[in-house]
Structures are given as C-alpha cells and as structure tokens.
Amino acid sequence: MGTDYRAPGSAVADPGEAALANVMSGGDEQWPDPGTQDDRELRIANLQGLVHAWPYDAGVRWELGCELIGAQCWQEAATVLAEACELAPTDGDIRLDLGRALVSLSCWAQAHEQLVRAVELRPWCALARAELGYVLLRQGRLEEAGAAGRAAVARDVGSALGRLVLAEVLQAQRRGTAAAVVHARAAVAGWPDSAWGHTVLAEVLLDTGDYAGARQAAAHAHELAPGWDRTAVVLCSALGEVQQWREAARTAERAAAASATPWTLNALGWALIGRGRLYGAEQALRRAVVLGPGVRICRWNLACQPRASGERARLRRPEELEDLDQGPDERPARDRAPAGPARADERGDLPLTDDHPTAITPPTSPSTPPPTHASPRELRFSG
C-alpha cells in the first residue's frame, strides 16, 4: 500500500503477536476513537495483525476491508474483501463492500457480479440496489439501472444514490422531466456535497426552462469539482441561457485550457458564437471535430456556425432533432441553429474521466465511509 500501518516505534517484529496479545489481555489502547489519519492507520495495523493471527476469520478481514475503503486504498480493500468472500460466500455485507471497492477501481463487470449477488443475499438492502443501479448506469444499461434505482428508493426514500440514478435515467431517456427534477432535488438534499448531484439537477432544470435555477446548481457543482469537464460544460450552457456570454466563454476557455476535449471545445465554440466572435468559434469547433469526429454536436454546431460578417447566431436549445442521424450538413441551412453544449439528446454524453473516483453513497452504517468525491456517470456526451 505504500504505507506502513504498524504502530510507530513498535519493537515487535510480528504485528499478529502484538495484536493478539492486546486482545487477550483485554487492552483497548490500540483502538482509539476515529478522527485522525493516524488513528485509521493504527486500526489498520491492528486488523492486519489479527488477520495474521486468525487467517480464517472472515469478519476480521471484512473490518480490515472497510477500514481500507475509508482510507481510499481501493485495490488493497478489494483484495482483502475478495479473500473474505471466499471464507464467507453467503455474506451479503461483504459482497456489497467488495462491489463498492471494485466500483472505485472502475472494474464494472466484476462489480456488477458482486452487487447482483449482494442483492440476492440481501434483497431488502436499498444500498446494494442503489450501488447496482450506479454500475448499470455506467454500463449504459438504462432500463435496468432505472429499475434498480426505483427498487432502492422503494426500500429507502432517503437513498440519495438511488434517486440520482433515477434522475440520470429519466433525463437520458428524455421522459419524466418533472419526476427527474424531484429525484435530483431529493438527491442533492440528502447528498449536498455531491458535484454529480448538482450537475444532474442543473441539467434537468435546463430541460424545464428554469435557467436561473440551473445556473445556481451548475455554479455549485463547478465549485465542488472545478476540474471536471461535465460541470464546466453545464455551467457554460446555463450561463449562455441567461445571456451571460462573457462569463460562459471564460468558463469554457478555462475548461478547454485545462483539458481540451471535444466537449469543452464545443462549449467554447458555442459561447464564442454567443459573443459574436465567429472566427474564434469556428476554430474551436473545428478543433473539437478533429478531436472527436464521432461527437455529433460538434459537427452540428460547426455546420450551423454563421459565417457572414456581422451575422449573429440564433441561439437556442432545440427540443428535438429527429433527423439528426442524417447529419447536420444535410439539413437546410435555414433550419440550423447552434445547439447548447449541455443538451443530452443531440450532443451525446460526456464521459467520466479517471481523475475522479466513482461515487460512494452517503453512509448508512459506521462501516460505510462518507463520500469523498462525487463521480458522475459515463452516459452523457457520447458521440
């Protein structure tokens, strides 16, 4: 793990002997209250000693795995929890935590397998269903993700992760916009430090025409995760809808400078069209098409970009582009208009970056660590 979890200054060569002696003597000085990193490292050191002393105790391995999850040592946690599953194959709690560790490692197929088994072993557990819904969402299996999210909310109306999965599914499927707003607001209320939650809320509010609310939610999301493409793109879109083009262009410029992707460059081009800087917009959009030739919204905005001197774009967010599959260049020029960068049905999905750990649901028990980052899904802005 790169960290020595033995107690500092310990003269005992075998940590198992020290931990076993401490337990047998009734001592509790090695188990301080949680609160500091040193405390966690000490607890991990003691649990590693107990694993060495009692190698066939699944419960000790489970507790060690939970502590490693809390320390964000995902690979080590997955290894320990996999060993615990071998010792206790019918324990749903261990499989749930193993699935969560695998989610954080982006091992989607393995996480799906473990979480399906956890749901079978603990059908009443909302957390297991919500985590399964998140994995299905990341795999692009919207119908199944929606079913898992609904099952999680049915078992626990306060399941922030379950509601967030539902909101994402409803918005991606372009149906139930009002319900998506309800689920997104409830998720944000239960998980206020989730950039993912505030981003989804901003997107569904954009769809309902509440541009002021969308701007507020997008700004909060961007504060929580300033380095994430999706928050920058959604904020750019919300700022454009309230005609704050200068700020929209600045947001997109910073995002494109930090990470030049088809989606940040498309947002920059769209914002520059709004400002009337048509040459700069064309250059940004051409670069976006080069980087992502399969991202349709970049091609669309480039085709719609007004080229006449002094011409101003008629900016809107079309409700539907039924004939988008035939390509923007095949549509009559009079029907073309640049599309906002945060529109799901015509611009596809923004992929997650590996820089952001995956989402962890808010704690429901002492063994469940609090969320450290909100990691959005991988379903928006695909080509």
C-alpha positions in Angstrom: 0.0 0.0 0.0 2.9 2.3 0.3 2.2 3.0 4.0 3.5 1.0 6.9 0.5 0.5 9.2 2.4 -0.8 12.1 2.3 1.3 15.3 5.1 3.9 15.2 8.1 2.8 17.3 6.8 -0.7 17.7 9.6 -3.1 18.6 7.5 -6.2 17.9 8.6 -7.8 14.7 5.3 -9.8 14.2 2.2 -7.5 14.2 0.0 -10.5 14.7 1.6 -11.3 18.1 1.2 -7.7 19.3 -2.5 -7.5 18.3 -3.3 -10.9 19.7 -1.6 -10.1 23.0 -3.5 -6.9 23.2 -6.9 -8.6 22.6 -6.2 -11.4 25.0 -5.1 -9.1 27.8 -8.2 -7.1 27.4 -6.3 -4.0 26.4 -8.1 -1.3 24.3 -5.3 1.2 23.9 -4.7 0.1 20.3 -8.3 1.0 19.3 -8.6 4.8 19.5 -11.8 6.7 18.5 -11.9 7.5 14.8 -11.0 11.0 13.8 -7.4 11.3 12.5 -5.4 9.6 9.8 -3.0 8.3 12.4 -6.0 6.6 14.2 -7.0 4.9 11.0 -3.5 3.7 10.3 -3.3 2.3 13.8 -6.6 0.5 13.4 -5.5 -0.9 10.1 -2.2 -2.1 11.7 -4.1 -3.9 14.4 -6.5 -5.5 12.0 -3.7 -6.7 9.8 -2.2 -8.3 12.9 -5.5 -10.0 13.6 -5.7 -11.3 10.1 -2.2 -12.7 10.5 -3.2 -14.3 13.8 -6.7 -15.6 12.7 -6.4 -16.2 8.9 -9.7 -17.9 8.6 -11.8 -15.3 10.3 -13.9 -13.6 7.6 -15.2 -10.9 10.0 -11.7 -9.6 10.7 -11.0 -9.4 7.0 -14.2 -7.6 6.4 -13.4 -5.0 9.0 -10.0 -4.5 7.6 -11.5 -4.1 4.1 -13.9 -1.5 5.4 -11.0 0.4 7.0 -9.1 0.3 3.8 -12.1 1.6 1.9 -12.2 4.5 4.4 -8.5 5.1 3.6 -9.3 5.0 -0.1 -6.9 2.1 -0.6 -9.2 0.6 -3.1 -7.0 -2.2 -4.5 -6.0 -3.4 -1.1 -9.6 -3.3 0.1 -10.7 -5.3 -2.9 -8.1 -8.0 -2.3 -8.9 -8.3 1.4 -12.7 -8.4 0.8 -12.3 -11.0 -2.0 -10.5 -13.2 0.5 -13.3 -12.6 3.0 -15.9 -13.6 0.4 -14.1 -16.9 -0.2 -14.3 -17.6 3.6 -18.0 -16.4 3.8 -19.6 -16.8 0.3 -23.1 -16.2 1.6 -22.4 -12.9 3.5 -24.2 -10.2 1.6 -22.5 -7.3 3.6 -19.0 -8.5 2.5 -20.1 -8.8 -1.1 -21.6 -5.3 -1.0 -18.4 -3.7 0.2 -16.4 -5.7 -2.3 -18.6 -4.4 -5.1 -18.2 -0.9 -3.9 -14.4 -1.3 -3.8 -14.5 -2.6 -7.4 -16.7 0.3 -8.4 -14.0 2.7 -7.2 -11.5 0.7 -9.3 -13.8 1.0 -12.4 -14.0 -2.8 -12.6 -17.6 -2.6 -13.8 -18.1 -6.3 -14.8 -16.7 -7.6 -11.6 -18.6 -5.0 -9.5 -21.8 -5.9 -11.3 -21.3 -9.6 -10.5 -20.7 -8.9 -6.8 -23.5 -6.5 -6.4 -26.0 -8.8 -8.1 -25.0 -11.4 -5.6 -25.3 -8.9 -2.7 -28.9 -8.1 -3.9 -29.7 -11.8 -4.0 -28.4 -12.3 -0.5 -29.9 -9.0 0.9 -33.0 -8.2 -1.2 -34.2 -5.7 1.3 -31.0 -3.6 1.2 -31.5 -0.3 -0.5 -27.8 0.5 -0.6 -27.0 -2.7 -2.6 -29.7 -1.9 -5.1 -28.6 1.7 -5.5 -24.9 0.7 -6.0 -26.1 -1.9 -8.6 -28.1 0.8 -10.3 -25.0 3.0 -10.5 -22.9 0.2 -12.1 -25.7 -0.5 -14.6 -25.8 3.3 -15.4 -22.0 3.3 -16.0 -22.5 0.3 -18.3 -25.2 2.1 -20.3 -28.0 -0.3 -19.3 -30.6 2.4 -18.7 -33.7 0.3 -18.3 -32.0 -2.0 -15.7 -30.4 1.0 -13.9 -33.8 2.7 -13.6 -35.4 -0.5 -12.2 -32.6 -0.8 -9.6 -32.9 2.9 -8.7 -36.6 2.6 -8.2 -36.2 -0.5 -6.1 -33.6 1.3 -3.9 -36.0 4.3 -3.4 -38.9 2.0 -2.7 -36.9 0.4 0.1 -35.4 3.7 1.4 -37.0 7.0 0.3 -33.8 8.8 1.5 -31.5 6.9 -0.8 -29.6 9.7 -2.5 -27.7 7.5 -4.8 -30.9 5.7 -5.9 -32.6 9.0 -6.6 -29.6 10.3 -8.5 -29.5 7.1 -10.7 -33.2 7.6 -11.4 -32.8 11.3 -12.3 -30.0 10.4 -14.7 -32.0 7.6 -16.4 -35.1 9.8 -16.8 -33.1 12.6 -18.3 -31.1 10.4 -20.6 -34.3 8.8 -21.8 -36.0 12.2 -22.3 -39.0 11.3 -20.3 -40.4 12.2 -16.9 -38.7 15.6 -16.7 -40.8 16.7 -13.7 -40.0 13.4 -11.9 -36.3 13.8 -12.7 -36.4 17.2 -11.1 -38.0 15.8 -8.0 -35.4 13.0 -7.7 -32.5 15.3 -8.4 -33.6 17.8 -5.7 -34.1 15.0 -3.2 -30.7 13.6 -4.0 -29.0 17.0 -3.5 -30.8 17.5 -0.2 -29.5 14.1 1.0 -26.0 14.5 -0.5 -25.3 18.2 -0.5 -21.5 17.9 -1.3 -22.1 15.8 -4.5 -20.9 17.6 -7.6 -22.6 14.9 -9.6 -26.0 15.6 -7.9 -25.8 19.4 -8.5 -24.8 18.7 -12.1 -27.7 16.5 -12.8 -30.0 19.0 -11.1 -28.7 21.7 -13.3 -29.3 19.6 -16.4 -32.9 18.7 -15.6 -33.6 22.4 -14.7 -32.2 23.4 -18.1 -34.7 21.0 -19.7 -37.6 22.5 -17.8 -36.6 26.1 -18.7 -35.6 27.1 -15.2 -32.4 28.7 -16.3 -31.8 30.8 -13.2 -32.0 27.6 -11.0 -29.9 25.7 -13.5 -27.2 28.4 -13.3 -27.2 28.3 -9.5 -26.9 24.5 -9.4 -24.3 24.4 -12.1 -22.2 27.0 -10.3 -22.3 25.0 -7.1 -21.3 21.8 -9.0 -18.4 23.6 -10.6 -17.2 24.8 -7.2 -17.3 21.3 -5.9 -15.5 19.8 -8.9 -13.8 22.6 -10.9 -11.6 20.2 -12.8 -14.4 18.0 -14.2 -15.4 18.6 -17.8 -19.1 18.0 -17.2 -19.5 20.7 -14.6 -17.8 23.3 -16.8 -19.9 22.4 -19.8 -23.2 22.5 -17.9 -22.2 25.8 -16.3 -21.3 27.2 -19.7 -24.7 26.2 -21.0 -26.6 27.7 -18.1 -24.7 30.9 -18.3 -25.5 31.1 -22.0 -29.2 30.6 -21.4 -29.3 33.6 -19.1 -27.3 35.6 -21.8 -24.1 35.8 -19.7 -21.9 35.1 -22.7 -18.8 36.7 -21.4 -18.8 34.5 -18.3 -19.8 31.5 -20.3 -16.8 32.0 -22.6 -14.4 32.4 -19.7 -15.7 29.2 -18.1 -15.3 27.3 -21.3 -11.9 28.8 -22.0 -10.6 27.7 -18.6 -12.0 24.2 -19.1 -10.6 23.9 -22.6 -7.2 25.1 -21.4 -7.2 22.5 -18.6 -8.5 19.7 -20.7 -9.0 20.2 -24.4 -11.8 17.6 -25.2 -14.4 17.7 -27.9 -17.0 18.8 -25.3 -15.0 21.6 -23.7 -14.1 22.9 -27.1 -17.7 22.6 -28.3 -18.8 24.6 -25.3 -16.2 27.2 -26.0 -17.3 27.5 -29.6 -20.9 27.8 -28.6 -20.1 30.5 -26.1 -18.0 32.4 -28.6 -20.9 32.3 -31.1 -23.0 33.9 -28.4 -20.4 36.7 -28.0 -20.3 37.2 -31.7 -16.7 36.1 -32.1 -17.3 33.9 -35.1 -13.8 33.3 -36.2 -12.7 32.1 -32.8 -15.8 29.9 -32.5 -15.1 28.3 -35.9 -11.5 27.5 -34.9 -12.7 25.9 -31.6 -15.4 23.9 -33.3 -13.0 22.7 -36.0 -10.6 21.5 -33.4 -13.4 19.8 -31.5 -14.4 17.9 -34.6 -10.8 16.8 -35.2 -10.5 15.5 -31.6 -13.9 13.9 -31.6 -15.1 13.1 -35.2 -17.9 10.9 -33.8 -19.3 13.6 -31.4 -22.3 14.8 -33.4 -23.0 18.0 -31.6 -19.5 19.4 -32.6 -20.3 18.7 -36.2 -23.8 20.2 -35.8 -22.5 23.5 -34.3 -19.8 23.8 -36.8 -22.3 23.4 -39.6 -24.7 25.9 -38.0 -22.0 28.4 -37.2 -22.8 31.7 -39.0 -20.0 32.8 -41.3 -21.4 36.0 -42.7 -19.7 39.1 -41.4 -21.6 40.6 -38.5 -24.2 37.8 -38.5 -25.3 36.8 -35.1 -26.3 33.2 -34.2 -29.8 32.4 -33.4 -29.0 30.5 -30.3 -31.5 28.0 -28.9 -31.7 24.6 -27.4 -33.9 22.6 -29.8 -36.4 20.3 -28.1 -36.0 17.6 -30.7 -33.7 17.0 -33.7 -35.5 13.9 -35.1 -33.4 13.9 -38.3 -30.1 14.4 -36.6 -28.8 11.0 -37.7 -28.7 12.2 -41.3 -26.1 14.7 -40.3 -26.3 18.4 -39.7 -24.9 19.3 -43.2 -27.8 17.6 -44.8 -30.4 19.8 -43.1 -31.5 23.0 -44.8 -29.4 26.0 -43.7 -32.5 27.9 -42.6 -33.3 25.1 -40.1 -29.8 25.1 -38.5 -29.1 26.7 -35.2 -26.2 26.1 -32.8 -27.2 23.8 -30.0 -26.4 24.4 -26.4 -23.5 22.3 -25.1 -25.5 20.8 -22.3 -28.2 19.3 -24.4 -28.3 15.5 -23.9 -30.4 14.2 -26.8 -28.4 15.8 -29.6 -24.9 16.1 -28.3 -24.5 12.8 -26.6 -22.7 12.2 -23.3 -19.7 13.5 -21.5 -17.5 10.6 -20.4 -16.2 10.3 -17.0 -12.5 10.9 -16.5 -10.3 8.6 -14.5 -9.2 11.6 -12.4 -12.4 11.5 -10.3 -13.1 8.5 -8.1 -16.5 6.9 -8.5 -19.5 7.8 -6.4 -19.9 6.4 -2.9 -23.3 6.6 -1.4 -23.7 8.5 1.9 -23.0 6.4 4.9 -25.8 4.2 6.3 -23.7 2.5 8.9 -20.4 3.1 10.8 -18.6 0.7 8.5 -19.6 2.8 5.4 -17.2 5.6 4.7 -18.5 9.1 3.8 -18.4 10.2 0.2 -15.1 11.8 -0.8 -15.9 12.8 -4.4 -19.0 12.7 -6.4 -18.3 11.0 -9.6 -20.7 11.4 -12.3 -21.7 8.7 -14.7 -20.4 7.9 -18.1 -23.6 8.4 -20.1 -23.6 11.9 -21.3 -22.0 13.5 -24.3 -21.1 10.3 -26.2 -20.9 10.5 -29.9 
